């Protein structure tokens, strides 16, 4: 019997989770690069920094939702790319 979680219903495929994790990592990387290049107030920079951390953390946690769970699948953008290639996303 499969337990239903908040992040995944029974119809979600592993490839879809991998694609979501990749997009979260990619968005965080782009936002991080942009923060380094532009001049914005420190308070807003901190707020966006927390959002980057949250996106990366969410991507990493998606590894536990795979079937079978693999906590190391989405730790970085590189490992996420390898998992996407293995699942046929790219």
Phi, psi and omega in degrees: 000129180272134178273135180272134180246175180290327186276338189219134170262177188290343183270351181287128180273157177300323180296324179292321176295320179295319178296318178298315179298319179296316180295323177295314178297316182294317177297319178296320180294318179295317179296320178298315179298317180296319179298327179287333187268335186253163180254108178228162179300148183300322181297319180289324177299318178295319179298315178291327176298321177293324178294320177301311179301318181296316179298316179295318179297317178297319179298317180295321181291339178295339177298330179285345180269353178295161177240105357285155182300139178220097185294339182266005187290322188237037183291326179221174180292329179292314179293328177293319177299317179297319179294321178297317178297321180294326182269357176083024179286321180263000000 
